């Protein structure tokens, strides 16, 4: 009976340690900050918002450049 208790205790200890090690196997190394450039997981709404901001910035640049080129052609 004592051997069975030792076997059960050893099994629980071994499986417990393996469970802890496996649970941390996918954890990011180096402590990345959620939402940072290094964070590989983002939400769709966050992605869509950033894409919309980039498109708006590029459109603003194009509009500014078109107005600038229109003014320079009027001077010529």
PDB file of N, H, CA, C and O in Angstrom:
ATOM      1  N   UNK A   1       0.824  -1.193   0.000  1.00  0.00           N
ATOM      2  CA  UNK A   1       0.000   0.000   0.000  1.00  0.00           C
ATOM      3  C   UNK A   1       0.866   1.254   0.000  1.00  0.00           C
ATOM      4  O   UNK A   1       0.520   2.248  -0.638  1.00  0.00           O
ATOM      5  N   UNK A   2       1.977   1.212   0.704  1.00  0.00           N
ATOM      6  H   UNK A   2       2.258   0.404   1.222  1.00  0.00           H
ATOM      7  CA  UNK A   2       2.872   2.365   0.770  1.00  0.00           C
ATOM      8  C   UNK A   2       3.510   2.622  -0.586  1.00  0.00           C
ATOM      9  O   UNK A   2       3.725   3.774  -0.961  1.00  0.00           O
ATOM     10  N   UNK A   3       3.815   1.561  -1.323  1.00  0.00           N
ATOM     11  H   UNK A   3       3.640   0.625  -1.018  1.00  0.00           H
ATOM     12  CA  UNK A   3       4.409   1.721  -2.646  1.00  0.00           C
ATOM     13  C   UNK A   3       3.433   2.369  -3.623  1.00  0.00           C
ATOM     14  O   UNK A   3       3.835   3.163  -4.473  1.00  0.00           O
ATOM     15  N   UNK A   4       2.158   2.031  -3.500  1.00  0.00           N
ATOM     16  H   UNK A   4       1.832   1.386  -2.808  1.00  0.00           H
ATOM     17  CA  UNK A   4       1.142   2.620  -4.379  1.00  0.00           C
ATOM     18  C   UNK A   4       1.016   4.111  -4.093  1.00  0.00           C
ATOM     19  O   UNK A   4       0.893   4.910  -5.023  1.00  0.00           O
ATOM     20  N   UNK A   5       1.044   4.496  -2.822  1.00  0.00           N
ATOM     21  H   UNK A   5       1.143   3.848  -2.067  1.00  0.00           H
ATOM     22  CA  UNK A   5       0.973   5.921  -2.457  1.00  0.00           C
ATOM     23  C   UNK A   5       2.180   6.677  -2.996  1.00  0.00           C
ATOM     24  O   UNK A   5       2.042   7.796  -3.490  1.00  0.00           O
ATOM     25  N   UNK A   6       3.360   6.076  -2.904  1.00  0.00           N
ATOM     26  H   UNK A   6       3.472   5.167  -2.502  1.00  0.00           H
ATOM     27  CA  UNK A   6       4.568   6.720  -3.432  1.00  0.00           C
ATOM     28  C   UNK A   6       4.487   6.854  -4.953  1.00  0.00           C
ATOM     29  O   UNK A   6       4.884   7.874  -5.516  1.00  0.00           O
ATOM     30  N   UNK A   7       3.972   5.817  -5.609  1.00  0.00           N
ATOM     31  H   UNK A   7       3.650   4.988  -5.152  1.00  0.00           H
ATOM     32  CA  UNK A   7       3.830   5.835  -7.065  1.00  0.00           C
ATOM     33  C   UNK A   7       2.841   6.915  -7.499  1.00  0.00           C
ATOM     34  O   UNK A   7       3.086   7.637  -8.465  1.00  0.00           O
ATOM     35  N   UNK A   8       1.739   7.019  -6.789  1.00  0.00           N
ATOM     36  H   UNK A   8       1.541   6.432  -6.003  1.00  0.00           H
ATOM     37  CA  UNK A   8       0.742   8.044  -7.105  1.00  0.00           C
ATOM     38  C   UNK A   8       1.323   9.439  -6.863  1.00  0.00           C
ATOM     39  O   UNK A   8       1.139  10.334  -7.687  1.00  0.00           O
ATOM     40  N   UNK A   9       2.011   9.627  -5.757  1.00  0.00           N
ATOM     41  H   UNK A   9       2.160   8.900  -5.087  1.00  0.00           H
ATOM     42  CA  UNK A   9       2.608  10.932  -5.446  1.00  0.00           C
ATOM     43  C   UNK A   9       3.658  11.303  -6.483  1.00  0.00           C
ATOM     44  O   UNK A   9       3.715  12.458  -6.906  1.00  0.00           O
ATOM     45  N   UNK A  10       4.475  10.371  -6.895  1.00  0.00           N
ATOM     46  H   UNK A  10       4.428   9.434  -6.551  1.00  0.00           H
ATOM     47  CA  UNK A  10       5.492  10.636  -7.913  1.00  0.00           C
ATOM     48  C   UNK A  10       4.845  10.952  -9.257  1.00  0.00           C
ATOM     49  O   UNK A  10       5.308  11.837  -9.976  1.00  0.00           O
ATOM     50  N   UNK A  11       3.784  10.237  -9.596  1.00  0.00           N
ATOM     51  H   UNK A  11       3.408   9.518  -9.012  1.00  0.00           H
ATOM     52  CA  UNK A  11       3.090  10.482 -10.863  1.00  0.00           C
ATOM     53  C   UNK A  11       2.465  11.872 -10.877  1.00  0.00           C
ATOM     54  O   UNK A  11       2.568  12.592 -11.871  1.00  0.00           O
ATOM     55  N   UNK A  12       1.823  12.248  -9.789  1.00  0.00           N
ATOM     56  H   UNK A  12       1.739  11.663  -8.982  1.00  0.00           H
ATOM     57  CA  UNK A  12       1.209  13.580  -9.698  1.00  0.00           C
ATOM     58  C   UNK A  12       2.278  14.656  -9.804  1.00  0.00           C
ATOM     59  O   UNK A  12       2.076  15.663 -10.484  1.00  0.00           O
ATOM     60  N   UNK A  13       3.391  14.463  -9.157  1.00  0.00           N
ATOM     61  H   UNK A  13       3.556  13.646  -8.605  1.00  0.00           H
ATOM     62  CA  UNK A  13       4.484  15.431  -9.202  1.00  0.00           C
ATOM     63  C   UNK A  13       5.047  15.558 -10.616  1.00  0.00           C
ATOM     64  O   UNK A  13       5.261  16.669 -11.102  1.00  0.00           O
ATOM     65  N   UNK A  14       5.284  14.444 -11.266  1.00  0.00           N
ATOM     66  H   UNK A  14       5.110  13.542 -10.871  1.00  0.00           H
ATOM     67  CA  UNK A  14       5.844  14.467 -12.625  1.00  0.00           C
ATOM     68  C   UNK A  14       4.863  15.106 -13.606  1.00  0.00           C
ATOM     69  O   UNK A  14       5.252  15.957 -14.406  1.00  0.00           O
ATOM     70  N   UNK A  15       3.597  14.702 -13.549  1.00  0.00           N
ATOM     71  H   UNK A  15       3.281  14.011 -12.899  1.00  0.00           H
ATOM     72  CA  UNK A  15       2.598  15.277 -14.459  1.00  0.00           C
ATOM     73  C   UNK A  15       2.346  16.748 -14.147  1.00  0.00           C
ATOM     74  O   UNK A  15       2.072  17.531 -15.057  1.00  0.00           O
ATOM     75  N   UNK A  16       2.432  17.129 -12.898  1.00  0.00           N
ATOM     76  H   UNK A  16       2.654  16.493 -12.159  1.00  0.00           H
ATOM     77  CA  UNK A  16       2.259  18.532 -12.523  1.00  0.00           C
ATOM     78  C   UNK A  16       3.371  19.404 -13.081  1.00  0.00           C
ATOM     79  O   UNK A  16       3.112  20.491 -13.598  1.00  0.00           O
ATOM     80  N   UNK A  17       4.601  18.934 -12.979  1.00  0.00           N
ATOM     81  H   UNK A  17       4.811  18.051 -12.559  1.00  0.00           H
ATOM     82  CA  UNK A  17       5.738  19.687 -13.515  1.00  0.00           C
ATOM     83  C   UNK A  17       5.646  19.765 -15.041  1.00  0.00           C
ATOM     84  O   UNK A  17       5.888  20.823 -15.622  1.00  0.00           O
ATOM     85  N   UNK A  18       5.300  18.659 -15.688  1.00  0.00           N
ATOM     86  H   UNK A  18       5.104  17.800 -15.216  1.00  0.00           H
ATOM     87  CA  UNK A  18       5.147  18.669 -17.146  1.00  0.00           C
ATOM     88  C   UNK A  18       4.027  19.622 -17.571  1.00  0.00           C
ATOM     89  O   UNK A  18       4.159  20.316 -18.580  1.00  0.00           O
ATOM     90  N   UNK A  19       2.952  19.661 -16.830  1.00  0.00           N
ATOM     91  H   UNK A  19       2.845  19.098 -16.010  1.00  0.00           H
ATOM     92  CA  UNK A  19       1.845  20.561 -17.143  1.00  0.00           C
ATOM     93  C   UNK A  19       2.268  22.013 -17.062  1.00  0.00           C
ATOM     94  O   UNK A  19       1.897  22.820 -17.914  1.00  0.00           O
ATOM     95  N   UNK A  20       3.037  22.348 -16.050  1.00  0.00           N
ATOM     96  H   UNK A  20       3.339  21.693 -15.358  1.00  0.00           H
ATOM     97  CA  UNK A  20       3.526  23.728 -15.914  1.00  0.00           C
ATOM     98  C   UNK A  20       4.466  24.072 -17.050  1.00  0.00           C
ATOM     99  O   UNK A  20       4.375  25.159 -17.620  1.00  0.00           O
ATOM    100  N   UNK A  21       5.366  23.166 -17.388  1.00  0.00           N
ATOM    101  H   UNK A  21       5.440  22.283 -16.925  1.00  0.00           H
ATOM    102  CA  UNK A  21       6.310  23.439 -18.472  1.00  0.00           C
ATOM    103  C   UNK A  21       5.605  23.575 -19.811  1.00  0.00           C
ATOM    104  O   UNK A  21       5.951  24.449 -20.606  1.00  0.00           O
ATOM    105  N   UNK A  22       4.623  22.724 -20.072  1.00  0.00           N
ATOM    106  H   UNK A  22       4.342  22.014 -19.426  1.00  0.00           H
ATOM    107  CA  UNK A  22       3.889  22.804 -21.336  1.00  0.00           C
ATOM    108  C   UNK A  22       3.007  24.044 -21.404  1.00  0.00           C
ATOM    109  O   UNK A  22       2.811  24.604 -22.482  1.00  0.00           O
ATOM    110  N   UNK A  23       2.479  24.473 -20.280  1.00  0.00           N
ATOM    111  H   UNK A  23       2.639  24.018 -19.404  1.00  0.00           H
ATOM    112  CA  UNK A  23       1.623  25.657 -20.269  1.00  0.00           C
ATOM    113  C   UNK A  23       2.416  26.908 -20.640  1.00  0.00           C
ATOM    114  O   UNK A  23       1.866  27.837 -21.231  1.00  0.00           O
ATOM    115  N   UNK A  24       3.682  26.937 -20.303  1.00  0.00           N
ATOM    116  H   UNK A  24       4.129  26.182 -19.823  1.00  0.00           H
ATOM    117  CA  UNK A  24       4.516  28.096 -20.600  1.00  0.00           C
ATOM    118  C   UNK A  24       5.328  27.936 -21.883  1.00  0.00           C
ATOM    119  O   UNK A  24       6.140  28.801 -22.210  1.00  0.00           O
ATOM    120  N   UNK A  25       5.120  26.852 -22.605  1.00  0.00           N
ATOM    121  H   UNK A  25       4.460  26.149 -22.339  1.00  0.00           H
ATOM    122  CA  UNK A  25       5.904  26.600 -23.817  1.00  0.00           C
ATOM    123  C   UNK A  25       5.603  27.617 -24.903  1.00  0.00           C
ATOM    124  O   UNK A  25       6.506  27.989 -25.653  1.00  0.00           O
ATOM    125  N   UNK A  26       4.354  28.083 -25.013  1.00  0.00           N
ATOM    126  H   UNK A  26       3.621  27.781 -24.404  1.00  0.00           H
ATOM    127  CA  UNK A  26       3.984  29.045 -26.036  1.00  0.00           C
ATOM    128  C   UNK A  26       4.060  30.486 -25.560  1.00  0.00           C
ATOM    129  O   UNK A  26       3.751  31.401 -26.323  1.00  0.00           O
ATOM    130  N   UNK A  27       4.456  30.703 -24.343  1.00  0.00           N
ATOM    131  H   UNK A  27       4.706  29.960 -23.723  1.00  0.00           H
ATOM    132  CA  UNK A  27       4.541  32.061 -23.816  1.00  0.00           C
ATOM    133  C   UNK A  27       5.637  32.822 -24.551  1.00  0.00           C
ATOM    134  O   UNK A  27       6.693  32.262 -24.845  1.00  0.00           O
ATOM    135  N   UNK A  28       5.392  34.101 -24.849  1.00  0.00           N
ATOM    136  H   UNK A  28       4.534  34.556 -24.610  1.00  0.00           H
ATOM    137  CA  UNK A  28       6.400  34.889 -25.562  1.00  0.00           C
ATOM    138  C   UNK A  28       7.663  35.060 -24.726  1.00  0.00           C
ATOM    139  O   UNK A  28       7.604  35.315 -23.523  1.00  0.00           O
ATOM    140  N   UNK A  29       8.769  34.917 -25.372  1.00  0.00           N
ATOM    141  H   UNK A  29       8.817  34.709 -26.349  1.00  0.00           H
ATOM    142  CA  UNK A  29      10.052  35.079 -24.699  1.00  0.00           C
ATOM    143  C   UNK A  29      10.458  36.545 -24.778  1.00  0.00           C
ATOM    144  O   UNK A  29      10.398  37.137 -25.856  1.00  0.00           O
ATOM    145  N   UNK A  30      10.856  37.125 -23.699  1.00  0.00           N
ATOM    146  H   UNK A  30      10.904  36.645 -22.823  1.00  0.00           H
ATOM    147  CA  UNK A  30      11.306  38.511 -23.715  1.00  0.00           C
ATOM    148  C   UNK A  30      10.245  39.496 -23.273  1.00  0.00           C
ATOM    149  O   UNK A  30      10.522  40.693 -23.204  1.00  0.00           O
ATOM    150  N   UNK A  31       9.057  39.044 -22.976  1.00  0.00           N
ATOM    151  H   UNK A  31       8.832  38.071 -23.032  1.00  0.00           H
ATOM    152  CA  UNK A  31       8.034  39.915 -22.419  1.00  0.00           C
ATOM    153  C   UNK A  31       7.548  40.987 -23.371  1.00  0.00           C
ATOM    154  O   UNK A  31       7.731  42.172 -23.091  1.00  0.00           O
ATOM    155  N   UNK A  32       6.940  40.622 -24.477  1.00  0.00           N
ATOM    156  H   UNK A  32       6.791  39.660 -24.705  1.00  0.00           H
ATOM    157  CA  UNK A  32       6.408  41.614 -25.397  1.00  0.00           C
ATOM    158  C   UNK A  32       5.194  42.292 -24.781  1.00  0.00           C
ATOM    159  O   UNK A  32       4.447  41.678 -24.019  1.00  0.00           O
ATOM    160  N   UNK A  33       5.006  43.543 -25.112  1.00  0.00           N
ATOM    161  H   UNK A  33       5.612  44.042 -25.731  1.00  0.00           H
ATOM    162  CA  UNK A  33       3.887  44.322 -24.602  1.00  0.00           C
ATOM    163  C   UNK A  33       2.693  44.126 -25.536  1.00  0.00           C
ATOM    164  O   UNK A  33       2.835  44.289 -26.748  1.00  0.00           O
ATOM    165  N   UNK A  34       1.533  43.784 -25.007  1.00  0.00           N
ATOM    166  H   UNK A  34       1.417  43.652 -24.022  1.00  0.00           H
ATOM    167  CA  UNK A  34       0.359  43.616 -25.870  1.00  0.00           C
ATOM    168  C   UNK A  34       0.047  44.886 -26.653  1.00  0.00           C
ATOM    169  O   UNK A  34       0.019  45.982 -26.093  1.00  0.00           O
ATOM    170  N   UNK A  35      -0.187  44.728 -27.951  1.00  0.00           N
ATOM    171  H   UNK A  35      -0.164  43.838 -28.407  1.00  0.00           H
ATOM    172  CA  UNK A  35      -0.495  45.860 -28.809  1.00  0.00           C
ATOM    173  C   UNK A  35       0.719  46.556 -29.378  1.00  0.00           C
ATOM    174  O   UNK A  35       0.580  47.502 -30.153  1.00  0.00           O
ATOM    175  N   UNK A  36       1.909  46.108 -29.009  1.00  0.00           N
ATOM    176  H   UNK A  36       2.021  45.339 -28.379  1.00  0.00           H
ATOM    177  CA  UNK A  36       3.118  46.739 -29.530  1.00  0.00           C
ATOM    178  C   UNK A  36       3.442  46.181 -30.911  1.00  0.00           C
ATOM    179  O   UNK A  36       2.770  45.270 -31.395  1.00  0.00           O
ATOM    180  N   UNK A  37       4.457  46.725 -31.530  1.00  0.00           N
ATOM    181  H   UNK A  37       5.003  47.465 -31.137  1.00  0.00           H
ATOM    182  CA  UNK A  37       4.879  46.282 -32.853  1.00  0.00           C
ATOM    183  C   UNK A  37       5.300  44.815 -32.827  1.00  0.00           C
ATOM    184  O   UNK A  37       5.099  44.094 -33.804  1.00  0.00           O
ATOM    185  N   UNK A  38       5.873  44.378 -31.731  1.00  0.00           N
ATOM    186  H   UNK A  38       6.037  44.964 -30.937  1.00  0.00           H
ATOM    187  CA  UNK A  38       6.363  43.003 -31.618  1.00  0.00           C
ATOM    188  C   UNK A  38       5.270  41.999 -31.262  1.00  0.00           C
ATOM    189  O   UNK A  38       5.506  40.792 -31.308  1.00  0.00           O
ATOM    190  N   UNK A  39       4.086  42.477 -30.910  1.00  0.00           N
ATOM    191  H   UNK A  39       3.894  43.458 -30.873  1.00  0.00           H
ATOM    192  CA  UNK A  39       2.998  41.591 -30.532  1.00  0.00           C
ATOM    193  C   UNK A  39       2.362  41.009 -31.792  1.00  0.00           C
ATOM    194  O   UNK A  39       1.843  41.765 -32.613  1.00  0.00           O
ATOM    195  N   UNK A  40       2.388  39.681 -31.970  1.00  0.00           N
ATOM    196  H   UNK A  40       2.810  39.066 -31.303  1.00  0.00           H
ATOM    197  CA  UNK A  40       1.849  39.099 -33.196  1.00  0.00           C
ATOM    198  C   UNK A  40       0.323  38.998 -33.222  1.00  0.00           C
ATOM    199  O   UNK A  40      -0.256  38.708 -34.269  1.00  0.00           O
ATOM    200  N   UNK A  41      -0.328  39.232 -32.091  1.00  0.00           N
ATOM    201  H   UNK A  41       0.143  39.468 -31.240  1.00  0.00           H
ATOM    202  CA  UNK A  41      -1.771  39.072 -32.027  1.00  0.00           C
ATOM    203  C   UNK A  41      -2.432  40.446 -31.905  1.00  0.00           C
ATOM    204  O   UNK A  41      -2.214  41.167 -30.931  1.00  0.00           O
ATOM    205  N   UNK A  42      -3.245  40.799 -32.913  1.00  0.00           N
ATOM    206  H   UNK A  42      -3.422  40.214 -33.705  1.00  0.00           H
ATOM    207  CA  UNK A  42      -4.008  42.039 -32.867  1.00  0.00           C
ATOM    208  C   UNK A  42      -5.455  41.730 -33.244  1.00  0.00           C
ATOM    209  O   UNK A  42      -5.742  40.693 -33.841  1.00  0.00           O
ATOM    210  N   UNK A  43      -6.347  42.627 -32.893  1.00  0.00           N
ATOM    211  H   UNK A  43      -6.113  43.470 -32.407  1.00  0.00           H
ATOM    212  CA  UNK A  43      -7.745  42.413 -33.245  1.00  0.00           C
ATOM    213  C   UNK A  43      -8.012  42.951 -34.641  1.00  0.00           C
ATOM    214  O   UNK A  43      -7.255  43.776 -35.153  1.00  0.00           O
ATOM    215  N   UNK A  44      -9.086  42.482 -35.250  1.00  0.00           N
ATOM    216  H   UNK A  44      -9.701  41.812 -34.834  1.00  0.00           H
ATOM    217  CA  UNK A  44      -9.451  42.935 -36.587  1.00  0.00           C
ATOM    218  C   UNK A  44      -9.793  44.417 -36.574  1.00  0.00           C
ATOM    219  O   UNK A  44      -9.434  45.142 -37.502  1.00  0.00           O
ATOM    220  N   UNK A  45     -10.483  44.878 -35.532  1.00  0.00           N
ATOM    221  H   UNK A  45     -10.774  44.290 -34.778  1.00  0.00           H
ATOM    222  CA  UNK A  45     -10.856  46.293 -35.479  1.00  0.00           C
ATOM    223  C   UNK A  45      -9.617  47.178 -35.357  1.00  0.00           C
ATOM    224  O   UNK A  45      -9.566  48.258 -35.944  1.00  0.00           O
ATOM    225  N   UNK A  46      -8.616  46.723 -34.595  1.00  0.00           N
ATOM    226  H   UNK A  46      -8.658  45.845 -34.118  1.00  0.00           H
ATOM    227  CA  UNK A  46      -7.361  47.477 -34.481  1.00  0.00           C
ATOM    228  C   UNK A  46      -6.666  47.548 -35.836  1.00  0.00           C
ATOM    229  O   UNK A  46      -6.163  48.604 -36.220  1.00  0.00           O
ATOM    230  N   UNK A  47      -6.634  46.445 -36.555  1.00  0.00           N
ATOM    231  H   UNK A  47      -7.043  45.587 -36.244  1.00  0.00           H
ATOM    232  CA  UNK A  47      -6.029  46.400 -37.884  1.00  0.00           C
ATOM    233  C   UNK A  47      -6.781  47.322 -38.844  1.00  0.00           C
ATOM    234  O   UNK A  47      -6.166  48.115 -39.557  1.00  0.00           O
ATOM    235  N   UNK A  48      -8.108  47.218 -38.861  1.00  0.00           N
ATOM    236  H   UNK A  48      -8.608  46.574 -38.281  1.00  0.00           H
ATOM    237  CA  UNK A  48      -8.923  48.049 -39.744  1.00  0.00           C
ATOM    238  C   UNK A  48      -8.746  49.537 -39.444  1.00  0.00           C
ATOM    239  O   UNK A  48      -8.694  50.360 -40.358  1.00  0.00           O
ATOM    240  N   UNK A  49      -8.653  49.872 -38.167  1.00  0.00           N
ATOM    241  H   UNK A  49      -8.695  49.203 -37.425  1.00  0.00           H
ATOM    242  CA  UNK A  49      -8.471  51.270 -37.776  1.00  0.00           C
ATOM    243  C   UNK A  49      -7.124  51.789 -38.269  1.00  0.00           C
ATOM    244  O   UNK A  49      -7.044  52.907 -38.779  1.00  0.00           O
ATOM    245  N   UNK A  50      -6.079  51.001 -38.126  1.00  0.00           N
ATOM    246  H   UNK A  50      -6.144  50.093 -37.713  1.00  0.00           H
ATOM    247  CA  UNK A  50      -4.761  51.437 -38.585  1.00  0.00           C
ATOM    248  C   UNK A  50      -4.703  51.545 -40.099  1.00  0.00           C
ATOM    249  O   UNK A  50      -4.073  52.464 -40.623  1.00  0.00           O
ATOM    250  N   UNK A  51      -5.343  50.633 -40.810  1.00  0.00           N
ATOM    251  H   UNK A  51      -5.855  49.887 -40.385  1.00  0.00           H
ATOM    252  CA  UNK A  51      -5.378  50.706 -42.270  1.00  0.00           C
ATOM    253  C   UNK A  51      -6.145  51.956 -42.705  1.00  0.00           C
ATOM    254  O   UNK A  51      -5.719  52.656 -43.623  1.00  0.00           O
ATOM    255  N   UNK A  52      -7.261  52.235 -42.056  1.00  0.00           N
ATOM    256  H   UNK A  52      -7.607  51.666 -41.310  1.00  0.00           H
ATOM    257  CA  UNK A  52      -8.042  53.437 -42.395  1.00  0.00           C
ATOM    258  C   UNK A  52      -7.216  54.702 -42.158  1.00  0.00           C
ATOM    259  O   UNK A  52      -7.275  55.637 -42.957  1.00  0.00           O
ATOM    260  N   UNK A  53      -6.452  54.739 -41.075  1.00  0.00           N
ATOM    261  H   UNK A  53      -6.404  53.980 -40.426  1.00  0.00           H
ATOM    262  CA  UNK A  53      -5.597  55.902 -40.797  1.00  0.00           C
ATOM    263  C   UNK A  53      -4.509  56.043 -41.860  1.00  0.00           C
ATOM    264  O   UNK A  53      -4.229  57.154 -42.311  1.00  0.00           O
ATOM    265  N   UNK A  54      -3.901  54.944 -42.261  1.00  0.00           N
ATOM    266  H   UNK A  54      -4.129  54.042 -41.895  1.00  0.00           H
ATOM    267  CA  UNK A  54      -2.851  54.989 -43.290  1.00  0.00           C
ATOM    268  C   UNK A  54      -3.414  55.462 -44.624  1.00  0.00           C
ATOM    269  O   UNK A  54      -2.781  56.254 -45.323  1.00  0.00           O
ATOM    270  N   UNK A  55      -4.603  54.978 -44.980  1.00  0.00           N
ATOM    271  H   UNK A  55      -5.117  54.335 -44.413  1.00  0.00           H
ATOM    272  CA  UNK A  55      -5.231  55.392 -46.239  1.00  0.00           C
ATOM    273  C   UNK A  55      -5.554  56.878 -46.195  1.00  0.00           C
ATOM    274  O   UNK A  55      -5.317  57.595 -47.167  1.00  0.00           O
ATOM    275  N   UNK A  56      -6.094  57.345 -45.075  1.00  0.00           N
ATOM    276  H   UNK A  56      -6.287  56.763 -44.285  1.00  0.00           H
ATOM    277  CA  UNK A  56      -6.421  58.762 -44.937  1.00  0.00           C
ATOM    278  C   UNK A  56      -5.164  59.621 -45.041  1.00  0.00           C
ATOM    279  O   UNK A  56      -5.193  60.679 -45.668  1.00  0.00           O
ATOM    280  N   UNK A  57      -4.068  59.182 -44.437  1.00  0.00           N
ATOM    281  H   UNK A  57      -4.045  58.322 -43.927  1.00  0.00           H
ATOM    282  CA  UNK A  57      -2.800  59.924 -44.515  1.00  0.00           C
ATOM    283  C   UNK A  57      -2.303  60.001 -45.953  1.00  0.00           C
ATOM    284  O   UNK A  57      -1.876  61.062 -46.409  1.00  0.00           O
ATOM    285  N   UNK A  58      -2.358  58.884 -46.666  1.00  0.00           N
ATOM    286  H   UNK A  58      -2.705  58.023 -46.295  1.00  0.00           H
ATOM    287  CA  UNK A  58      -1.892  58.859 -48.051  1.00  0.00           C
ATOM    288  C   UNK A  58      -2.776  59.716 -48.955  1.00  0.00           C
ATOM    289  O   UNK A  58      -2.271  60.412 -49.836  1.00  0.00           O
ATOM    290  N   UNK A  59      -4.086  59.671 -48.743  1.00  0.00           N
ATOM    291  H   UNK A  59      -4.497  59.105 -48.027  1.00  0.00           H
ATOM    292  CA  UNK A  59      -4.989  60.506 -49.536  1.00  0.00           C
ATOM    293  C   UNK A  59      -4.744  61.988 -49.262  1.00  0.00           C
ATOM    294  O   UNK A  59      -4.810  62.810 -50.177  1.00  0.00           O
ATOM    295  N   UNK A  60      -4.467  62.326 -48.020  1.00  0.00           N
ATOM    296  H   UNK A  60      -4.414  61.658 -47.277  1.00  0.00           H
ATOM    297  CA  UNK A  60      -4.171  63.719 -47.676  1.00  0.00           C
ATOM    298  C   UNK A  60      -2.882  64.170 -48.362  1.00  0.00           C
ATOM    299  O   UNK A  60      -2.798  65.307 -48.826  1.00  0.00           O
ATOM    300  N   UNK A  61      -1.891  63.305 -48.433  1.00  0.00           N
ATOM    301  H   UNK A  61      -1.959  62.381 -48.056  1.00  0.00           H
ATOM    302  CA  UNK A  61      -0.634  63.639 -49.117  1.00  0.00           C
ATOM    303  C   UNK A  61      -0.880  63.844 -50.607  1.00  0.00           C
ATOM    304  O   UNK A  61      -0.350  64.783 -51.200  1.00  0.00           O
ATOM    305  N   UNK A  62      -1.676  62.976 -51.211  1.00  0.00           N
ATOM    306  H   UNK A  62      -2.107  62.213 -50.729  1.00  0.00           H
ATOM    307  CA  UNK A  62      -1.949  63.086 -52.638  1.00  0.00           C
ATOM    308  C   UNK A  62      -2.722  64.361 -52.945  1.00  0.00           C
ATOM    309  O   UNK A  62      -2.423  65.044 -53.924  1.00  0.00           O
ATOM    310  N   UNK A  63      -3.694  64.683 -52.135  1.00  0.00           N
ATOM    311  H   UNK A  63      -3.937  64.128 -51.340  1.00  0.00           H
ATOM    312  CA  UNK A  63      -4.474  65.895 -52.345  1.00  0.00           C
ATOM    313  C   UNK A  63      -3.582  67.117 -52.225  1.00  0.00           C
ATOM    314  O   UNK A  63      -3.688  68.044 -53.028  1.00  0.00           O
ATOM    315  N   UNK A  64      -2.713  67.128 -51.240  1.00  0.00           N
ATOM    316  H   UNK A  64      -2.627  66.375 -50.588  1.00  0.00           H
ATOM    317  CA  UNK A  64      -1.793  68.243 -51.048  1.00  0.00           C
ATOM    318  C   UNK A  64      -0.845  68.356 -52.234  1.00  0.00           C
ATOM    319  O   UNK A  64      -0.594  69.461 -52.714  1.00  0.00           O
ATOM    320  N   UNK A  65      -0.318  67.244 -52.712  1.00  0.00           N
ATOM    321  H   UNK A  65      -0.521  66.347 -52.322  1.00  0.00           H
ATOM    322  CA  UNK A  65       0.602  67.260 -53.847  1.00  0.00           C
ATOM    323  C   UNK A  65      -0.108  67.686 -55.126  1.00  0.00           C
ATOM    324  O   UNK A  65       0.480  68.396 -55.942  1.00  0.00           O
ATOM    325  N   UNK A  66      -1.357  67.270 -55.321  1.00  0.00           N
ATOM    326  H   UNK A  66      -1.834  66.693 -54.658  1.00  0.00           H
ATOM    327  CA  UNK A  66      -2.104  67.668 -56.508  1.00  0.00           C
ATOM    328  C   UNK A  66      -2.368  69.171 -56.496  1.00  0.00           C
ATOM    329  O   UNK A  66      -2.243  69.830 -57.528  1.00  0.00           O
ATOM    330  N   UNK A  67      -2.734  69.719 -55.330  1.00  0.00           N
ATOM    331  H   UNK A  67      -2.836  69.184 -54.492  1.00  0.00           H
ATOM    332  CA  UNK A  67      -2.966  71.158 -55.229  1.00  0.00           C
ATOM    333  C   UNK A  67      -1.683  71.922 -55.494  1.00  0.00           C
ATOM    334  O   UNK A  67      -1.693  72.967 -56.144  1.00  0.00           O
ATOM    335  N   UNK A  68      -0.594  71.403 -54.993  1.00  0.00           N
ATOM    336  H   UNK A  68      -0.586  70.554 -54.464  1.00  0.00           H
ATOM    337  CA  UNK A  68       0.707  72.048 -55.175  1.00  0.00           C
ATOM    338  C   UNK A  68       1.090  72.029 -56.651  1.00  0.00           C
ATOM    339  O   UNK A  68       1.586  73.033 -57.162  1.00  0.00           O
ATOM    340  N   UNK A  69       0.873  70.910 -57.351  1.00  0.00           N
ATOM    341  H   UNK A  69       0.470  70.095 -56.935  1.00  0.00           H
ATOM    342  CA  UNK A  69       1.223  70.833 -58.762  1.00  0.00           C
ATOM    343  C   UNK A  69       0.287  71.692 -59.608  1.00  0.00           C
ATOM    344  O   UNK A  69       0.709  72.241 -60.626  1.00  0.00           O
ATOM    345  N   UNK A  70      -0.980  71.817 -59.202  1.00  0.00           N
ATOM    346  H   UNK A  70      -1.323  71.371 -58.375  1.00  0.00           H
ATOM    347  CA  UNK A  70      -1.919  72.682 -59.917  1.00  0.00           C
ATOM    348  C   UNK A  70      -1.494  74.148 -59.817  1.00  0.00           C
ATOM    349  O   UNK A  70      -1.584  74.889 -60.796  1.00  0.00           O
ATOM    350  N   UNK A  71      -1.041  74.558 -58.659  1.00  0.00           N
ATOM    351  H   UNK A  71      -0.968  73.956 -57.864  1.00  0.00           H
ATOM    352  CA  UNK A  71      -0.585  75.948 -58.470  1.00  0.00           C
ATOM    353  C   UNK A  71       0.677  76.229 -59.286  1.00  0.00           C
ATOM    354  O   UNK A  71       0.824  77.304 -59.868  1.00  0.00           O
ATOM    355  N   UNK A  72       1.586  75.248 -59.323  1.00  0.00           N
ATOM    356  H   UNK A  72       1.467  74.374 -58.851  1.00  0.00           H
ATOM    357  CA  UNK A  72       2.812  75.465 -60.073  1.00  0.00           C
ATOM    358  C   UNK A  72       2.561  75.512 -61.575  1.00  0.00           C
ATOM    359  O   UNK A  72       3.272  76.218 -62.290  1.00  0.00           O
ATOM    360  N   UNK A  73       1.561  74.772 -62.072  1.00  0.00           N
ATOM    361  H   UNK A  73       0.983  74.198 -61.491  1.00  0.00           H
ATOM    362  CA  UNK A  73       1.250  74.816 -63.498  1.00  0.00           C
ATOM    363  C   UNK A  73       0.567  76.134 -63.862  1.00  0.00           C
ATOM    364  O   UNK A  73       0.680  76.602 -64.996  1.00  0.00           O
ATOM    365  N   UNK A  74      -0.137  76.729 -62.907  1.00  0.00           N
ATOM    366  H   UNK A  74      -0.228  76.349 -61.987  1.00  0.00           H
ATOM    367  CA  UNK A  74      -0.756  78.028 -63.168  1.00  0.00           C
ATOM    368  C   UNK A  74       0.300  79.134 -63.264  1.00  0.00           C
ATOM    369  O   UNK A  74       0.102  80.112 -63.985  1.00  0.00           O
ATOM    370  N   UNK A  75       1.383  78.993 -62.567  1.00  0.00           N
ATOM    371  H   UNK A  75       1.543  78.199 -61.981  1.00  0.00           H
ATOM    372  CA  UNK A  75       2.458  80.003 -62.585  1.00  0.00           C
ATOM    373  C   UNK A  75       3.207  79.980 -63.896  1.00  0.00           C
ATOM    374  O   UNK A  75       3.742  81.010 -64.306  1.00  0.00           O
ATOM    375  N   UNK A  76       3.268  78.840 -64.574  1.00  0.00           N
ATOM    376  H   UNK A  76       2.833  78.003 -64.241  1.00  0.00           H
ATOM    377  CA  UNK A  76       4.058  78.702 -65.788  1.00  0.00           C
ATOM    378  C   UNK A  76       3.420  79.326 -66.978  1.00  0.00           C
ATOM    379  O   UNK A  76       3.981  79.283 -68.073  1.00  0.00           O
TER     380      UNK A  76
END
